[in-house]
Amino acid sequence: MLKTFIVEDDPEQLATLKQTITNHIMINDFDMEVTLATGRAQQLLDYLMAQPAVEGLYFLDIEYPGQTLNGLELATKIRELDVNAKIVFVSTHSEMAFLTFERRIEPLDFVVKDLGPDMVKAKVEKDIRVAYERYTKQGAISKVMFSYSKGGQLFNLPLDQVLFIETGASRNKLELHLIDRLVQYNGKISDETVAHPELFRVHKSFLVNPQMLVRVDKQHQLGYFENGETVDIAIRKMHDLLQLIKTSEWSIELS
């Protein structure tokens, strides 16, 4: 979900901007939400510092009279905390636009309020569409994929659909356990270990997607998945798996 943030110190303009954005999201059924609409710049900064890995669209003014942060300073800090931030300035201070380049803020747009409510609304709605399109394309590119070949055809699917790979009953046969189905294809588990370094060899017969584990039973040497399936974990592999879970800070129950 693309989170949207608004910082505007004029209550009436804040309400109007929030309504414009909310309506456009709803009409287009975008996977977005207005997460925070506030008149206080520090409130947004506090939110970002408490919520790691936020990827957002930000509508900011330039001046916040009486506040510690102005819009340019806030945008600079946003860029540090959210490297993929899409920042739109909505302000009467058009003469400040060049400073956004000087500070390397790289805004998506600079909307001048003096253009009038209709033009401002149109530009804000266009910025929402552009930001959402870039967000969805960026997500598609960054998503890690898993590939396998069956019947001479290559299949690609998101890695987060893969639970584990198991050696089949027949020689050079593999069983790919996905969230919603089981796929059998020709291959060697040793080759898949090399081809997919994101997966972890927990046993001679099992290659797992460690991020999809929900629980690891150290005593009985078993790994559990959300759908109830389990895999055996070799004694010599348990230590390395636990270290990987700890280092990666995954939310996996250890018992």
Wavefront OBJ file of the C-alpha trace (Angstrom):
o trace
v 0.000 0.000 0.000
v 1.190 3.487 -0.860
v 0.769 5.623 2.252
v -0.084 9.283 1.755
v 0.850 12.088 4.138
v -0.276 15.713 4.243
v 1.296 18.514 6.273
v -0.609 21.793 5.925
v -0.929 24.291 8.781
v -4.082 25.989 7.454
v -6.999 23.838 8.771
v -9.323 24.701 5.882
v -6.721 23.961 3.215
v -5.724 20.779 5.053
v -9.325 19.540 5.013
v -9.747 20.398 1.323
v -6.521 18.698 0.295
v -7.345 15.607 2.351
v -10.810 15.374 0.774
v -9.407 15.770 -2.743
v -6.861 13.009 -2.195
v -9.282 10.659 -0.430
v -11.888 11.020 -3.172
v -9.395 10.412 -5.970
v -8.047 7.287 -4.256
v -11.570 5.938 -3.761
v -12.774 6.718 -7.287
v -9.776 4.993 -8.856
v -9.665 2.140 -6.307
v -5.946 2.685 -5.741
v -4.153 0.637 -3.109
v -3.494 3.794 -1.111
v -4.624 5.537 2.052
v -4.272 8.918 3.739
v -2.224 7.717 6.688
v -1.652 11.086 8.328
v -3.048 14.572 7.702
v -1.665 17.099 10.150
v -0.760 20.730 10.626
v 2.422 19.859 12.531
v 5.595 18.993 10.610
v 7.166 17.308 13.633
v 4.226 14.902 13.899
v 5.013 13.471 10.483
v 8.705 13.224 11.290
v 7.923 11.403 14.557
v 5.742 8.940 12.646
v 8.449 8.146 10.094
v 11.092 7.680 12.768
v 8.836 5.215 14.593
v 7.756 3.327 11.461
v 10.703 1.902 9.499
v 10.472 1.067 5.798
v 7.662 3.510 5.004
v 7.183 4.208 1.317
v 4.974 7.224 0.888
v 3.541 10.103 -1.088
v 3.941 13.411 0.734
v 2.083 16.701 0.218
v 3.953 19.507 1.982
v 3.762 23.277 2.310
v 6.953 25.357 2.326
v 6.346 27.500 5.395
v 5.001 26.429 8.786
v 5.012 29.647 10.859
v 5.942 29.151 14.493
v 7.195 25.602 13.977
v 10.733 24.274 14.302
v 10.745 22.707 10.838
v 9.858 24.355 7.548
v 8.792 22.384 4.487
v 12.239 22.178 2.932
v 13.805 20.897 6.136
v 11.008 18.390 6.583
v 11.395 17.186 2.991
v 15.143 16.748 3.467
v 14.534 14.552 6.514
v 11.813 12.612 4.697
v 14.257 11.876 1.881
v 16.729 10.482 4.438
v 14.120 8.213 6.026
v 12.223 7.220 2.866
v 14.583 7.019 -0.103
v 11.694 6.321 -2.506
v 9.547 9.187 -1.194
v 7.328 10.960 -3.707
v 7.208 14.562 -2.502
v 4.789 17.214 -3.746
v 4.991 20.798 -2.515
v 1.706 22.721 -2.423
v 2.571 26.319 -1.597
v 2.173 29.985 -2.425
v 5.961 30.397 -2.332
v 6.758 29.618 -5.965
v 10.046 31.503 -5.614
v 11.276 28.710 -3.312
v 11.002 26.018 -5.956
v 14.656 26.319 -6.994
v 15.753 25.496 -3.425
v 14.275 22.019 -3.770
v 16.850 21.352 -6.478
v 19.643 22.984 -4.514
v 18.922 20.685 -1.589
v 18.533 17.653 -3.881
v 15.059 16.879 -2.571
v 13.912 15.746 -6.034
v 10.205 16.605 -5.665
v 7.608 15.029 -7.894
v 5.870 18.386 -8.348
v 5.579 21.939 -7.060
v 1.942 23.051 -7.058
v 1.359 26.790 -6.692
v -1.777 27.553 -4.671
v -2.300 30.853 -6.512
v -3.316 28.886 -9.615
v -6.792 28.586 -8.089
v -8.674 25.677 -6.475
v -9.665 23.931 -9.711
v -6.143 23.917 -11.139
v -4.634 22.883 -7.804
v -7.127 20.001 -7.574
v -6.315 18.864 -11.118
v -2.569 18.948 -10.502
v -2.870 17.108 -7.167
v -4.972 14.385 -8.789
v -2.424 14.001 -11.586
v 0.386 13.754 -9.030
v -1.510 10.985 -7.248
v -1.830 9.018 -10.494
v 1.828 9.497 -11.414
v 3.018 8.562 -7.921
v 0.838 5.450 -7.830
v 1.980 4.325 -11.280
v 5.633 4.672 -10.260
v 4.946 2.887 -6.979
v 3.335 -0.119 -8.693
v 6.061 -0.348 -11.343
v 8.738 -0.090 -8.697
v 7.092 -2.873 -6.698
v 6.945 -5.142 -9.736
v 10.627 -4.606 -10.484
v 11.799 -5.083 -6.926
v 9.726 -8.225 -6.224
v 12.001 -11.271 -6.104
v 10.883 -13.971 -8.523
v 11.238 -17.749 -8.540
v 11.677 -19.620 -11.827
v 11.323 -23.275 -12.723
v 11.015 -25.284 -15.934
v 8.380 -27.906 -16.681
v 7.593 -29.584 -19.971
v 9.989 -27.297 -21.802
v 8.185 -24.202 -20.542
v 9.613 -21.629 -18.119
v 7.404 -20.466 -15.257
v 7.968 -17.369 -13.101
v 6.187 -16.541 -9.866
v 6.820 -14.299 -6.850
v 9.192 -15.860 -4.328
v 6.724 -15.137 -1.520
v 4.439 -17.830 -2.980
v 7.111 -20.492 -2.442
v 7.158 -22.451 0.833
v 9.741 -25.153 0.107
v 11.114 -27.640 -2.414
v 11.237 -31.331 -1.590
v 12.940 -34.237 -3.353
v 10.336 -36.435 -5.020
v 9.809 -40.173 -4.817
v 11.456 -40.686 -8.207
v 15.019 -39.839 -9.192
v 15.531 -36.233 -10.368
v 11.970 -35.311 -9.477
v 11.177 -32.311 -7.279
v 8.002 -31.196 -5.527
v 7.508 -27.442 -5.278
v 5.226 -26.572 -2.368
v 3.462 -23.259 -2.992
v 0.976 -21.429 -0.783
v -1.975 -22.742 -2.776
v -0.771 -25.765 -4.717
v 1.873 -28.448 -5.305
v 3.928 -28.569 -8.520
v 6.086 -31.510 -9.625
v 8.908 -31.003 -12.096
v 12.246 -32.464 -13.140
v 15.351 -31.231 -11.374
v 17.941 -31.723 -8.671
v 17.703 -30.051 -5.294
v 21.436 -29.325 -5.417
v 20.955 -27.350 -8.644
v 18.038 -25.400 -7.150
v 20.181 -24.523 -4.136
v 22.670 -22.832 -6.457
v 20.030 -21.260 -8.723
v 18.049 -19.760 -5.832
v 20.371 -18.410 -3.109
v 17.345 -16.846 -1.371
v 16.315 -20.352 -0.317
v 17.951 -22.279 2.536
v 18.932 -25.965 2.511
v 17.724 -27.232 5.893
v 18.015 -30.928 5.043
v 19.282 -33.092 2.205
v 15.673 -33.411 1.083
v 14.339 -29.903 1.797
v 15.133 -26.442 0.447
v 12.978 -23.831 2.203
v 12.015 -20.205 1.771
v 12.991 -19.174 5.325
v 10.878 -16.018 5.310
v 7.744 -18.151 4.960
v 8.398 -20.146 8.131
v 6.080 -19.317 11.025
v 7.680 -21.540 13.670
v 10.861 -23.514 14.234
v 10.738 -26.346 16.774
v 14.341 -26.747 17.914
v 13.640 -29.782 20.092
v 11.917 -31.827 17.400
v 13.917 -30.266 14.540
v 10.912 -29.180 12.505
v 10.006 -26.096 10.538
v 6.331 -25.089 10.285
v 4.496 -23.094 7.626
v 1.222 -21.219 7.937
v -0.716 -23.883 6.003
v 0.349 -26.579 8.493
v 3.031 -28.228 6.367
v 6.340 -29.085 8.019
v 9.919 -29.846 6.970
v 12.691 -31.715 8.758
v 15.711 -29.650 9.804
v 19.064 -31.403 10.058
v 20.971 -30.954 13.332
v 23.961 -29.430 11.551
v 21.683 -26.948 9.749
v 19.699 -25.778 12.784
v 22.371 -23.403 14.099
v 22.819 -21.701 10.725
v 19.050 -21.342 10.254
v 18.576 -19.803 13.704
v 21.431 -17.393 13.039
v 19.856 -16.375 9.720
v 16.497 -15.752 11.412
v 18.142 -13.664 14.125
v 20.215 -11.616 11.700
v 17.279 -10.994 9.367
v 14.921 -10.118 12.255
v 12.078 -12.207 10.824
v 9.006 -12.736 13.010
v 9.351 -16.514 13.365
v 8.382 -18.278 16.575
v 11.197 -20.329 18.104
v 10.312 -23.153 20.481
l 1 2 3 4 5 6 7 8 9 10 11 12 13 14 15 16 17 18 19 20 21 22 23 24 25 26 27 28 29 30 31 32 33 34 35 36 37 38 39 40 41 42 43 44 45 46 47 48 49 50 51 52 53 54 55 56 57 58 59 60 61 62 63 64 65 66 67 68 69 70 71 72 73 74 75 76 77 78 79 80 81 82 83 84 85 86 87 88 89 90 91 92 93 94 95 96 97 98 99 100 101 102 103 104 105 106 107 108 109 110 111 112 113 114 115 116 117 118 119 120 121 122 123 124 125 126 127 128 129 130 131 132 133 134 135 136 137 138 139 140 141 142 143 144 145 146 147 148 149 150 151 152 153 154 155 156 157 158 159 160 161 162 163 164 165 166 167 168 169 170 171 172 173 174 175 176 177 178 179 180 181 182 183 184 185 186 187 188 189 190 191 192 193 194 195 196 197 198 199 200 201 202 203 204 205 206 207 208 209 210 211 212 213 214 215 216 217 218 219 220 221 222 223 224 225 226 227 228 229 230 231 232 233 234 235 236 237 238 239 240 241 242 243 244 245 246 247 248 249 250 251 252 253 254 255
